[in-house]
């Protein structure tokens, strides 16, 4: 007739209790929530680290602008040194601000997902 499945070949097949899927459901939900929290925590750490680095880099052009360095990062295209340093600082500050806004929005989305008991 053909080969029997492994579970059909087991000698204690009839004495075993059937699987209980109702017990597996809560464990699966708990694990899913743990994975969601771990992913959120990891993503948040990465964004915070990136934001800190950009914030630290933003101090350099601001300091160069404040002490009025005679050379600038955009001298090769004819932009005065003070304006060049200010432009670089504005770009870095915009990135810093964008990352801060993203952190706030992702925290809200995570909390809303936890309140609704579903992934964000």
C-alpha positions in Angstrom: 0.0 0.0 0.0 2.8 2.3 0.6 4.9 3.7 3.4 3.3 4.7 6.7 3.9 8.1 8.1 6.1 8.4 11.1 3.3 9.3 13.4 1.4 6.2 12.2 4.4 4.0 12.9 4.7 5.0 16.6 3.8 2.3 19.0 2.3 4.7 21.5 0.2 6.6 19.0 -3.1 5.8 20.6 -2.1 6.5 24.1 -0.8 10.0 23.5 -3.0 13.0 24.2 -3.9 15.1 21.2 -2.1 18.4 20.7 -3.8 21.4 22.4 -3.7 24.4 20.0 -5.5 26.5 22.6 -2.4 26.4 24.8 0.0 27.2 22.0 -2.0 30.4 21.1 -1.1 32.4 24.3 2.6 31.4 24.0 2.7 32.5 20.4 1.2 35.9 21.3 3.7 36.4 24.1 6.6 35.5 21.8 5.3 37.8 19.1 5.0 40.6 21.6 8.6 40.0 22.9 9.9 40.0 19.3 8.1 43.2 18.6 9.5 44.8 21.7 13.1 43.6 20.9 12.9 44.9 17.4 11.6 48.3 18.6 14.3 48.5 21.2 17.0 47.6 18.6 15.7 50.1 16.1 15.5 52.8 18.7 19.0 52.3 19.9 20.3 52.5 16.3 18.4 55.7 15.6 19.5 57.3 18.9 23.1 56.5 18.1 22.9 57.9 14.6 21.2 61.1 16.0 23.9 61.5 18.6 26.6 61.3 16.0 24.9 63.8 13.8 24.4 66.1 16.7 28.1 65.9 17.6 29.0 66.5 13.9 26.8 69.6 13.9 29.0 71.3 16.5 31.9 71.4 14.1 30.5 73.7 11.4 28.7 75.8 14.1 32.1 76.3 15.8 33.9 77.0 12.6 31.2 79.6 11.7 31.4 81.2 15.2 35.2 81.6 15.1 35.0 82.9 11.5 37.4 80.5 9.8 38.9 82.0 6.6 38.1 78.9 4.6 34.8 77.1 4.1 33.6 73.7 2.9 32.0 75.2 -0.2 34.8 77.6 -1.3 35.3 75.6 -4.6 31.9 76.7 -5.9 32.3 80.4 -4.8 30.2 80.4 -1.6 31.7 82.6 1.1 33.2 80.7 4.1 30.7 81.9 6.7 27.7 81.0 4.5 29.2 77.6 3.6 29.7 76.6 7.3 26.1 77.8 8.0 24.8 75.7 5.2 26.6 72.6 6.4 25.3 73.2 9.9 21.7 73.7 8.6 21.9 70.4 6.7 23.2 68.5 9.8 20.6 70.2 12.1 17.9 69.2 9.7 19.0 65.6 9.8 19.1 65.7 13.6 15.6 67.2 13.8 14.3 64.6 11.3 15.7 61.8 13.3 14.2 63.2 16.5 10.8 63.5 14.9 11.1 59.9 13.6 12.0 58.6 17.1 8.9 60.3 18.6 6.6 59.0 15.8 7.9 55.5 16.1 7.5 55.5 19.9 3.8 56.6 19.5 3.2 54.0 16.9 4.7 51.3 19.1 2.6 52.4 22.1 -0.5 52.5 19.9 0.2 49.0 18.7 0.6 47.8 22.3 -2.7 49.5 23.3 -4.5 47.8 20.4 -2.7 44.5 21.1 -1.4 44.2 17.6 1.9 44.9 15.9 2.5 48.5 14.9 
